[in-house]
Amino acid sequence: MMTAENSVRFLRIKELTQLIGMAKSTIYDRLDPKSKRYDPTFPVPIKLGAGVTVWASNEIEAWMKACMEAARGGVQQAINR
């Protein structure tokens, strides 16, 4: 049985930009190894068909949590010095 806690939604680019607060171009830069903004930890999109690209909500949420932990960990390390 699927519950709200373990359900996975597919996010289209418009919803993804709103959720993470990044522009569409920045998201695609994060995915491009040739870009200065490349982020190998950014979740890879899923191609569902011609012109349909989505991201798994659970992967995006895990990435967001990792970003927060990294940012807070850096602040905590500076405080502990």
C-alpha positions, -999 to 999 in steps of 0.1 A, spaced: 0 0 0 14 34 -10 14 61 17 22 98 15 55 90 32 68 67 6 50 78 -26 70 92 -55 57 119 -77 70 129 -111 79 166 -112 79 185 -146 103 213 -150 79 241 -140 71 224 -107 108 216 -102 118 252 -107 92 264 -82 102 237 -56 139 243 -56 140 280 -65 163 276 -95 157 288 -131 153 262 -158 187 272 -173 204 267 -140 189 232 -136 201 222 -170 236 237 -162 237 215 -131 232 185 -154 258 196 -180 294 183 -173 308 211 -195 291 238 -173 308 257 -145 276 250 -125 278 213 -131 267 193 -100 272 155 -103 249 150 -73 219 166 -90 193 141 -98 192 129 -134 159 135 -152 137 107 -165 126 107 -202 91 94 -204 86 101 -241 89 127 -268 93 160 -251 83 147 -216 111 150 -190 104 145 -153 123 142 -120 115 118 -92 103 138 -62 121 115 -37 154 120 -55 149 158 -55 140 158 -18 171 137 -10 193 161 -29 178 191 -12 184 175 22 220 168 13 225 204 2 211 216 36 232 193 56 263 203 36 255 240 41 248 236 78 278 213 83 300 240 69 286 265 93 288 242 122 325 234 114 333 271 114 316 276 147 335 247 163 369 261 153 
